[in-house]
Amino acid sequence: MVKKQATKVCSVCLKDKKLTEFYMSYSPIDADNRVRICKNCMADMVDLDNIDSLRSMLRSVDKPFIAHLWESAKDKTAPIGEYFKLINAKDFRHLNYDHSDVVDGKLTMTKNNESQVSKGIDTETISEEYLEGLKEKYGHGFPDEEYILFEKKFLQLKPSFHLATTMHEEYLREYCVNKVKETLAKTKGDFKEAKEWASMAKESAEAGKLKPSQMSKADLSKGLDGFGQLARMVEQKQDIIPLLPKFIQQPKDKVDIVLWLYVNYVRDLKGLPEAKYEDIYRFYEERRKDYEKQQLDNDPSMRVEEENE
């Protein structure tokens, strides 16, 4: 006798389907350990470009919206299936929609990210895991609410500095702590304490070369103050030669247009006629051949490989 396969009715399409056509659920209201909406209907309910449609679907099956898990799943071939796989992991399987990252504009118990901190939140709306991470970053012993102020100050200032080493970042963290404590002391009217924190903030800034007066032109431009340095940084990541234009008679992109205009600007200053783009591209080709010849001269094994090809 063949055993009949278990089925359930989808609450959206009302069709009787195999249990394998429903995602797993660990909620006590799903006695068969399957959500009440089938996989196909879930996919139809969600517009991947509209996060509200995803939240609406998750609300209907009482499952949490967890931002960092969705970020991991959304670019997969089957993002909904991948997301349910992640939220059904041990750490998340017993959460419901009330545990979502954002509910009515407020954060709940799940993990926060930097953008949420920069917008301003309080210690009641962040997870213990995230708060513990801030304590590791800035040192234990401060009141919980101050860690949020430290991190907010750090995120505000970080884009302005070229943190070349971990020591530079360490000085910036120390500066943020001292500066926040200085401000808090001023708000309490304790100007003696504020002066002490200000002094320590100044020492951190000087030691970490964080003061604007200490910064060179390269520091302010994050190390980029000319085309030569830009090319060198690009070549450290990828050989610049394959990135050269492929069009012979017209620019390929905005960079080509800018370079073309710059060349003709210099030629005009020198009283020379304007250069056609074909001439610039011909120059590129000559430089490319010189580059390849130099590479072959420096490494004869490349010539052998080229001949074998």
Secondary structure, 3 states (H helix, E strand, C coil): CCCCCCEEECCCCCCEEEHHHCCECCCCCCCCCECCCCHHHHHHHCCCCCHHHHHHHHHHCCCCCCHHHHHHHCCCCCHHHHHHHHHCCCCCCCCCHHHCCEECCEECCCCCCHHHHHHCCCHHHCCHHHHHHHHHHHCCCCCHHHHHHHHHHHHHHHHHCCCCCHHHHHHHHHHHHHHHHHHHHHHHCCHHHHHHHHHHHHHHHHHCCCCHHHCCHHHHCCCCCCHHHHHHHHHHHCCCHHHCCCCCCCCCCHHHHHHHHHHHHHHHHCCCCCCCHHHHHHHHHHHHHHHHHHHHHHCHHHHHHHHHC
